[in-house]
Amino acid sequence: MKNLKAIALALTVVFSTLSVSAQTKKVDVSKSTINWVGKKVTGQHSGTVNIKAGTLIFKGDKLAGGTFTVDMTSLNTTDLSGESQGKLNGHLKSEDFFGTEKFPTATLVFKTVAAKAKNVYAITADLTIKGTKNLVAFDITVKGNTATTTFNVDRTKYDIKYGSGSFFDNLGDKAISDEFELAVALKF
């Protein structure tokens, strides 16, 4: 009889644990932002790129997953204006950089999510840019209906080598950093 009670209790715990189902929350793309910063020897440029679609997955109140599609054709420089802005935007969208005509979107898919501290999660994710997928790691903070993160991406891992001192000699003050920074603020 004790064994039956123990089994019944164990099954109750298992089924109550399983009943915490995943909840998918759609990212509000009109209120979410991605800001980027690219650095070079002589300074830096900054701008934005839009999220096309995204979801975060929760189990109870804990982050459990996420998938995002970024509209690379929306790539925009915000620290310049006029002709200079148009030229840099065009160059960033060209084959030298993101090749947005052939690769209009980039994707990010969470692979692992681990609680790190209250409201902070360590994420590993597959980031696909220009058809090339690499693993990235970053921390994300989730509070209420907002999630924020900042992380660096090594562009050379996605065959974006233009102006890279890692691949070209004698660039002098024309060298561009291999990494660019993304600051992401999601509303859902």
Steps between C-alpha positions, in 0.01 A plus 500: 500500500790738582648426158170588330483831687861576407431422134184712504690790656783466247251499210326808641833684514589392145162603354493830687850573365392411147194723524722810490463537127704723278354838418608678184506879511518691175748787485342838420722596207370859495623558858817287491841629389838380385776760506843424356845653531784426260847629580796590284843645568380856441171479692173317483156494342169411659156415379197278517357189341140382540363180641269339246354239740584344832373287784615423851399174664433481873432209732313658786684827558839363384648567156536174307564595134477751222515548124547822304515615141673830422421707188850569370361725224402747776867551597540873562784726614380755757817700565512638144251682279451587136735367236750358753225299667375371165849393393573313824155336505554385142848367579379310810223339291745407220688172459799659681296475820152348545391432138137583580376446145595132521462469880211728606467345847716377785376262770575427863376178663562427868667162554546506879357719773644484853393710797800703614352740757160647576354602160832428324555205265811372322410428138673308226340546161548430132547830315466478122628790289556476123399133511776413748409370846721540809445461870489819709475539877358787702304588812144629477301678771123445510279728711125517455431524127853617409819311415837669442847389397822636356753278326772504235502313171817411309401590144789304348333174609222591253737566207487878553869578463500844338757724671597233754856520629475126567489433125659799330838667554586869476149631569634772730221729614255323265485188723157408636454297818404136449232530768189712507277554802126438517280651772157337493188613686196275455139574596247218509 
